[in-house]
Every structure is written in structure tokens, then in C-alpha cells.
């Protein structure tokens, strides 16, 4: 069995790649001139690279005559393996490029946005692009794209993400909501009389958006006195606030984008027609190196269309079939 060098030592002993390419092209054509045409360099440059390889190996690879360029025994022994190696490198690079077109697309976002906004709509993307497998990474932490293997993300903030491609998707606002079961036939109105017997549901998401109103801020702005704005249930995820509200556990200050489907389908009702805009918004972000990948671009275009669509998730659509030419 042949002894194999450790990878670092083996790589350290390799001759320059350009010299190897010049040899393979010259051996295939048995001509420095034709090899030069293939490599888009001059014949002199090809000859120099081949000489560099011969000096590196300490072997003569070609017999140079006035009429022909012929391989020596050493050159004939070397050519098949090098030709195979270049073919394997080409396959590896082609496979890497294909990963940007199909395969797995890893998307990072906050758990509440994933559960309440993306998941109800994701079937539409899968119907359009079954060749792309979406993996959703739900986390409140900002991912390191390269280290965490993430292709793109939806971030909730002010849009200040240096070094990334950033596109604003959705604005956000806050509105009081509750389950229709809590109304008991009463008109949906946010008043002191209505709130006195209700549990207040608080969204304590760690987003640090000073413009997002608490119950105390909302009640003061609405001119409602006599209600203890500190009482009630507290949650650290907006989706948990909405789940508690749809279950009839109390009255919530909901993020309108996340509550959109619950409102549209009648699981929640608004208690105040006017919503309070907040400074934070949802942004599509990705590293510049990922922006040009087909799978990332397709997901970006789809999610932007969904954001513009507004009220409801788009129904799944079958991918268009191309006409044969």
C-alpha cells in the first residue's frame, strides 16, 4: 500500500496550479500554441509554466523537437491522474455553485414572526419552488451568517445592519385586541368599564423599541384613568401574547402584522380602530455574497410580494411549466 502524506504536507509539496494547467493543456493538444489559445495566454507563457513544473518535479515531461511536442514516459504517466484531478475539481466547484440554486435555504428570524407570519404563508413558496428546502431558524439572537450556516434573515429593528444587504419589508404598529368571546355581545370598545374586569396581557419582548407603547402609555394616551396598567399576564414573545388573547385570557396590545391573520379569521377583534405606529420594522437581510444566489433571490422576491399583498397569505400556486422549444 502506498504511503500517503498528511494533507498539509501533501498540499505544501504541490507545484503551482497554473503550471499543472499548462502541462495538461499542452499534453492534450501536444502543442504549446494550441494550449495557449485554450488558456488565453501566449505560447511563451505556457512553455515557461511547463518548464517551471519540470524544474519543480525534477523530471522532463516533454521531448521538444522541431516538428512536434512529444510526451516522455514520465509525462505520459502523470497526465491521466492530473486530468482526473482537474475533472474532480470542476465537479466540486459545479456542485458548490448548484447549492446556490437549489437545495437547502436556511432563514433566520424571531420566533414570533416565524410562527404568526411566515409559517402560514410558507406553503406558497414550497408550491412555487419545490426544489428548495426551507429551514427556519427561530431565534431572538442575531446570527453570524457564515458561522451559523444561515443564508438570509428577517430582522425586526431600525434597519441598521452594516455589511449586509438590507431591504425594508413591513412597517409595524400596535393595536388593542381580544377574543370575540370576551365581548359577550358588547360593542368592541376600549373603555374603563370594559377593562375593569379584564386581564391585561403584556408583551415584554426584549426588542428595546422605545416607541412601542406599554399598557400604561396606551391608557394615558387614550385618556383612560383608574385602570392598574401593571396587573395581568406578562410574556416574552409576541406570539405568546396573541395565543393568550385568542384563548380568551385577556386583552392584549398586539403587533398588527403578527395579529393580521387572527384578526382576518375572526379569532381576534380590535378594540380601537386607530393603531399606534412604532419605529421598528421588519427587514430582509443577507450577506452580499449570498444576494446573487438563485435560491436567496427567489425567496427574497416571494417574501416581498407577500409583504405587499397585505391582508391574507397567498394561496399556494403550482409552478409554471415552461413551453418546449
C-alpha positions in Angstrom: 0.0 0.0 0.0 1.4 3.4 -1.0 2.3 5.7 1.8 0.1 8.9 1.9 1.4 12.2 3.2 -0.7 14.1 5.7 -2.9 16.6 3.9 -0.9 19.8 5.0 2.4 18.3 3.9 0.9 17.0 0.6 -0.5 20.4 -0.3 2.7 22.1 0.6 4.6 20.0 -1.9 2.2 20.7 -4.8 3.5 22.7 -7.7 1.7 25.9 -8.8 -1.8 25.3 -10.2 -1.1 27.3 -13.4 1.9 25.1 -14.1 -0.2 22.0 -13.8 -2.9 23.5 -16.1 -0.3 24.4 -18.7 1.0 20.9 -18.7 -2.4 19.2 -19.0 -3.5 21.6 -21.9 -0.1 21.1 -23.7 -0.3 17.3 -23.3 -3.8 17.2 -24.6 -3.0 19.2 -27.7 0.7 18.3 -28.0 1.2 21.9 -28.8 2.1 25.0 -26.8 0.4 27.2 -29.3 -3.0 25.4 -29.1 -2.7 25.2 -25.3 -2.1 28.9 -25.2 -5.3 29.5 -27.1 -7.3 27.4 -24.7 -5.8 29.2 -21.6 -5.9 32.7 -23.2 -2.2 33.3 -22.7 0.8 33.4 -25.0 2.7 30.2 -26.1 5.8 31.6 -24.4 3.9 31.8 -21.1 2.7 28.2 -21.5 6.2 27.0 -22.3 7.5 28.9 -19.2 4.9 27.3 -16.9 5.7 23.8 -18.2 9.4 24.4 -17.6 8.6 25.6 -14.1 6.7 22.3 -13.5 9.6 20.2 -14.8 12.1 22.1 -12.6 9.7 21.6 -9.6 9.4 17.8 -10.3 13.0 17.3 -11.4 11.6 15.4 -14.5 11.5 16.1 -18.2 7.8 15.8 -19.3 8.1 16.7 -23.0 10.5 15.9 -25.8 10.7 19.1 -27.8 11.6 18.6 -31.5 11.5 21.0 -34.4 8.3 19.4 -35.8 6.5 18.1 -32.7 6.0 18.1 -29.0 6.0 14.6 -27.5 5.4 13.3 -24.0 8.1 11.5 -22.2 7.4 8.3 -20.2 7.1 10.5 -17.1 4.7 12.9 -18.8 2.5 10.0 -20.0 2.4 8.6 -16.5 1.5 12.0 -15.0 -1.2 13.1 -17.5 -4.2 10.7 -16.6 -4.1 11.4 -12.9 -3.8 15.2 -13.4 -6.6 15.1 -16.0 -8.8 13.2 -13.5 -7.9 15.6 -10.7 -8.9 18.7 -12.7 -12.2 16.9 -13.6 -12.9 16.3 -9.9 -12.2 19.9 -9.1 -14.6 21.0 -11.8 -17.3 18.8 -10.4 -16.7 20.1 -6.9 -17.0 23.7 -7.9 -20.0 23.0 -10.1 -21.7 21.3 -7.1 -20.9 24.3 -4.9 -22.4 26.7 -7.4 -25.5 24.5 -7.6 -26.0 24.8 -3.9 -26.8 28.4 -4.5 -29.6 27.5 -6.9 -31.4 24.6 -5.2 -31.1 22.5 -2.0 -31.4 23.9 1.5 -32.2 27.5 2.2 -31.7 28.5 5.9 -33.6 31.5 7.0 -33.3 33.1 10.5 -35.9 35.2 12.2 -37.6 35.9 15.6 -39.8 33.0 16.8 -43.0 35.2 16.8 -42.5 36.3 13.2 -41.9 32.8 12.1 -45.0 31.4 13.9 -47.5 34.1 13.2 -46.4 35.5 9.8 -44.1 33.2 7.8 -45.4 29.7 8.6 -49.0 30.4 7.4 -47.6 31.6 4.1 -44.7 29.2 3.6 -46.7 26.6 1.7 -47.0 29.1 -1.2 -43.2 29.3 -1.6 -42.9 25.5 -1.4 -45.5 25.1 -4.1 -43.6 27.5 -6.4 -40.2 26.1 -5.7 -40.3 22.5 -4.6 -36.6 22.2 -5.4 -35.7 24.5 -2.5 -36.0 23.1 1.1 -36.5 25.9 3.6 -35.1 25.6 7.1 -36.4 28.2 9.5 -34.0 29.0 12.4 -36.2 30.8 15.0 -34.1 32.8 17.5 -34.0 36.2 19.2 -30.2 36.3 18.7 -28.6 38.0 15.7 -27.0 35.2 13.8 -23.4 35.2 12.4 -24.3 34.2 8.8 -21.1 32.3 7.9 -20.6 30.6 11.3 -24.3 29.6 11.7 -24.8 28.5 8.1 -27.6 31.0 7.5 -28.4 32.3 4.0 -30.7 35.2 4.8 -32.8 36.6 7.7 -35.8 38.6 8.7 -34.8 41.1 11.4 -37.0 43.4 13.4 -35.3 46.7 14.2 -34.3 50.0 12.8 -32.6 48.6 9.7 -29.1 49.4 10.7 -27.2 46.3 9.8 -23.7 47.3 8.5 -22.1 45.0 5.9 -25.4 43.3 4.9 -27.9 43.8 2.0 -30.9 45.4 3.8 -34.4 45.8 2.4 -37.4 47.1 4.3 -40.3 44.6 4.2 -43.1 45.6 6.6 -43.9 48.5 8.9 -45.4 47.7 12.3 -48.0 49.2 14.6 -49.7 48.3 17.9 -53.5 47.9 18.5 -55.6 46.6 21.4 -57.3 43.2 20.7 -59.2 40.5 22.4 -61.1 37.3 21.7 -64.7 37.9 20.5 -65.8 35.6 23.3 -64.8 38.2 25.8 -67.3 40.8 24.4 -70.4 38.8 25.3 -72.5 40.7 22.9 -71.0 44.1 23.8 -69.6 46.5 21.3 -65.8 46.3 20.9 -64.7 49.4 22.7 -61.7 50.1 24.8 -63.1 51.8 27.9 -62.5 51.8 31.6 -65.8 49.9 32.2 -64.7 47.2 29.8 -61.2 46.9 31.1 -62.1 46.8 34.9 -62.9 43.1 34.7 -60.3 42.1 32.1 -56.8 40.7 32.5 -54.2 42.8 30.7 -51.8 40.8 28.5 -48.3 42.3 28.3 -45.7 41.9 25.5 -42.3 42.0 27.2 -40.4 41.0 24.1 -36.7 42.0 24.5 -36.6 44.3 21.5 -35.8 47.6 23.2 -38.1 49.7 21.0 -38.8 52.8 23.0 -41.6 53.8 20.6 -43.6 50.6 21.3 -46.4 51.5 23.8 -46.9 49.7 27.1 -50.4 49.4 28.6 -49.5 52.4 30.8 -48.5 54.5 27.8 -51.6 53.4 25.8 -54.1 54.1 28.6 -52.7 57.5 29.3 -52.8 58.5 25.6 -56.4 57.2 25.4 -57.4 59.2 28.4 -58.5 56.2 30.4 -57.9 56.6 34.2 -58.4 54.2 37.1 -57.0 51.1 35.5 -53.9 49.5 37.0 -51.7 49.1 33.9 -49.2 46.8 35.8 -51.5 44.0 36.5 -52.1 41.0 34.3 -50.0 38.3 32.5 -46.6 39.0 31.0 -44.9 37.2 28.1 -41.5 37.5 26.5 -42.8 36.6 23.0 -45.4 38.4 20.9 -46.7 35.1 19.7 -47.5 34.0 23.2 -49.4 37.2 23.8 -51.5 36.5 20.8 -52.1 32.9 21.8 -53.3 34.1 25.2 -55.6 36.6 23.6 -57.1 34.2 21.1 -57.7 31.8 24.0 -59.8 34.4 25.8 -57.2 35.0 28.6 -57.4 38.8 28.4 -56.9 41.9 26.4 -53.6 42.4 24.5 -51.6 45.2 22.9 -50.8 43.3 19.7 -48.3 43.9 16.9 -50.7 44.4 14.0 -48.6 42.5 11.4 -48.4 39.4 13.7 -52.1 39.6 14.6 -53.2 40.1 11.0 -54.3 36.6 10.3 -56.0 36.2 13.7 -58.0 39.4 13.0 -58.9 38.4 9.5 -60.1 35.0 10.5 -62.1 36.3 13.4 -60.1 34.8 16.3 -59.4 38.3 17.5 -61.2 41.7 17.3 -59.9 45.2 17.5 -60.9 47.3 20.4 -59.6 50.6 19.0 -59.7 51.5 15.3 -56.6 53.6 15.4 -53.3 51.8 15.7 -50.0 53.2 17.1 -47.1 53.1 14.6 -43.7 52.1 16.0 -40.2 52.9 14.9 -39.1 49.3 14.4 -39.9 47.4 11.1 -39.2 44.1 9.5 -36.2 43.9 7.2 -34.9 41.2 4.8 -31.2 41.0 5.2 -28.4 38.8 3.8 -24.7 38.9 3.2 -23.7 40.5 -0.2 -22.1 37.2 -1.3 -25.5 35.4 -0.8 -27.7 38.1 -2.5 -26.9 36.8 -6.0 -27.7 33.1 -5.3 -30.8 32.0 -7.1 -32.5 30.4 -4.0 -31.9 33.5 -1.9 -33.2 35.8 -4.7 -36.3 33.7 -5.2 -37.1 33.7 -1.5 -36.5 37.5 -1.3 -38.8 38.2 -4.3 -41.5 35.9 -2.9 -41.5 37.3 0.7 -41.5 40.9 -0.6 -44.6 40.0 -2.7 -46.2 38.5 0.4 -45.4 41.6 2.4 -47.0 43.8 -0.3 -50.1 41.5 -0.5 -51.3 42.7 2.9 -54.2 41.0 4.4 -54.0 37.3 3.7 -51.5 34.6 2.9 -51.4 34.0 -0.8 -52.9 30.6 -1.8 -50.3 28.0 -2.9 -49.7 28.2 -6.7 -48.3 25.5 -8.9 -45.0 26.3 -10.6 -45.4 27.4 -14.2 -44.3 24.9 -16.8 -42.0 26.1 -19.5 -43.1 25.5 -23.0 -40.9 23.2 -25.0 -39.0 25.0 -27.8 
